[in-house]
Amino acid sequence: MLINSEEYRAMFEVEEKLWWYIILHEKVIAEINSFSKGNKQIKILDAGCGTGGLLVKLRKAGFLNIQGFDFNDDAVAFSKSRGLNAQKIDITHLQGVFEKECFDVVVSDDVLYQFEDEVIEKTISSIVDILKPNGIFITNNNAFEIFRGTHDIAVGSKKRFVLKDFKAYLSKIEAVSISKHHYWSLFLSPLILVVRLIQKLQLKLNLVDLQNIKSDVEMPSEFINNLFYNICKFERNILKNSPFGSSLFLVIKKEK
């Protein structure tokens, strides 16, 4: 799990304005709005809430019953500094932490990559257990090994996913199905791929200080930030099911 305090500080400082976080949070909130049909009282859990950026957006959107957790002390402290209901919990040990069938929506963005397949399957099963019947699990995850680079090392990524990985996990869990999925951002993929290939070359040539490695969470110029945001927004408006991208977004429904 992420233990680098500086990574969480970087996240805290940019997640309300960096194009990537804005797009991701808009995707999540759009799905929650579609699910809730105007009911702002639904119970929402952010499992692996980081420094609380999504919870802040949910609060601004009027949702009243929200909470989150993270395993990192710094992340929880940053979330609490925003006046959020956050606590320290290990996502891989949820049994007995919450009542069964407690939440309408559970969100877990970019957390599962830290674990091996067996742990991921167990964690998803535990999340399904705390969903109410017909509840949804929204999860965004890094995708396709071709995009692996120094960012993955910095955030402790053990794997990147494709859709068949989640189909395999869910095949062993009763009464769940993938209701929506898409990869993103297709239009930015060539640029992201070039950056990651350069990072791989730097790693191969031992040009990277592995003791002080940093993620890609960094604020670009305002022009680039707005450009990337608008490219992703345009993609979202014209492509409902992109076949490729550096992230995989899924909505998983509990059938009963």
VENHU-V307681 format. One record per residue. N is the residue number from 1. RES is the residue in three letters. PSI is psi in whole degrees, 0 to 359 (NA if undefined). Layout:
BEGIN
n->[N:N]
res->[RES:RES]
psi->[PSI:PSI]
END
This chain:
BEGIN
n->[1:2:3:4:5:6:7:8:9:10:11:12:13:14:15:16:17:18:19:20:21:22:23:24:25:26:27:28:29:30:31:32:33:34:35:36:37:38:39:40:41:42:43:44:45:46:47:48:49:50:51:52:53:54:55:56:57:58:59:60:61:62:63:64:65:66:67:68:69:70:71:72:73:74:75:76:77:78:79:80:81:82:83:84:85:86:87:88:89:90:91:92:93:94:95:96:97:98:99:100:101:102:103:104:105:106:107:108:109:110:111:112:113:114:115:116:117:118:119:120:121:122:123:124:125:126:127:128:129:130:131:132:133:134:135:136:137:138:139:140:141:142:143:144:145:146:147:148:149:150:151:152:153:154:155:156:157:158:159:160:161:162:163:164:165:166:167:168:169:170:171:172:173:174:175:176:177:178:179:180:181:182:183:184:185:186:187:188:189:190:191:192:193:194:195:196:197:198:199:200:201:202:203:204:205:206:207:208:209:210:211:212:213:214:215:216:217:218:219:220:221:222:223:224:225:226:227:228:229:230:231:232:233:234:235:236:237:238:239:240:241:242:243:244:245:246:247:248:249:250:251:252:253:254:255:256]
res->[MET:LEU:ILE:ASN:SER:GLU:GLU:TYR:ARG:ALA:MET:PHE:GLU:VAL:GLU:GLU:LYS:LEU:TRP:TRP:TYR:ILE:ILE:LEU:HIS:GLU:LYS:VAL:ILE:ALA:GLU:ILE:ASN:SER:PHE:SER:LYS:GLY:ASN:LYS:GLN:ILE:LYS:ILE:LEU:ASP:ALA:GLY:CYS:GLY:THR:GLY:GLY:LEU:LEU:VAL:LYS:LEU:ARG:LYS:ALA:GLY:PHE:LEU:ASN:ILE:GLN:GLY:PHE:ASP:PHE:ASN:ASP:ASP:ALA:VAL:ALA:PHE:SER:LYS:SER:ARG:GLY:LEU:ASN:ALA:GLN:LYS:ILE:ASP:ILE:THR:HIS:LEU:GLN:GLY:VAL:PHE:GLU:LYS:GLU:CYS:PHE:ASP:VAL:VAL:VAL:SER:ASP:ASP:VAL:LEU:TYR:GLN:PHE:GLU:ASP:GLU:VAL:ILE:GLU:LYS:THR:ILE:SER:SER:ILE:VAL:ASP:ILE:LEU:LYS:PRO:ASN:GLY:ILE:PHE:ILE:THR:ASN:ASN:ASN:ALA:PHE:GLU:ILE:PHE:ARG:GLY:THR:HIS:ASP:ILE:ALA:VAL:GLY:SER:LYS:LYS:ARG:PHE:VAL:LEU:LYS:ASP:PHE:LYS:ALA:TYR:LEU:SER:LYS:ILE:GLU:ALA:VAL:SER:ILE:SER:LYS:HIS:HIS:TYR:TRP:SER:LEU:PHE:LEU:SER:PRO:LEU:ILE:LEU:VAL:VAL:ARG:LEU:ILE:GLN:LYS:LEU:GLN:LEU:LYS:LEU:ASN:LEU:VAL:ASP:LEU:GLN:ASN:ILE:LYS:SER:ASP:VAL:GLU:MET:PRO:SER:GLU:PHE:ILE:ASN:ASN:LEU:PHE:TYR:ASN:ILE:CYS:LYS:PHE:GLU:ARG:ASN:ILE:LEU:LYS:ASN:SER:PRO:PHE:GLY:SER:SER:LEU:PHE:LEU:VAL:ILE:LYS:LYS:GLU:LYS]
psi->[155:129:359:111:325:328:319:324:320:318:314:322:336:347:345:354:347:135:318:314:320:313:313:313:325:320:313:312:326:318:321:319:318:320:317:335:43:355:105:1:357:151:124:133:129:104:100:57:354:227:10:12:316:319:323:316:321:320:317:331:357:5:131:340:73:146:164:169:159:158:346:130:320:317:314:319:316:318:316:329:341:8:26:154:97:146:166:117:146:117:339:358:66:347:123:354:318:158:149:148:53:327:146:323:133:131:137:100:125:55:318:339:348:352:163:165:317:319:321:314:315:320:316:319:319:323:317:322:325:5:141:158:134:9:170:148:116:128:133:138:153:145:152:119:337:338:5:137:201:332:317:322:317:325:5:35:121:339:162:151:157:168:321:335:313:327:322:316:313:340:341:6:129:148:38:153:155:113:332:150:150:152:154:159:117:316:334:357:317:318:315:319:318:315:315:325:322:318:319:319:317:321:317:325:8:39:4:130:100:342:341:34:144:153:181:6:94:140:120:187:159:322:311:319:313:323:311:320:313:327:314:322:319:316:315:325:333:343:114:336:76:138:355:151:171:353:152:121:129:148:118:128:137:121:332:NA]
END
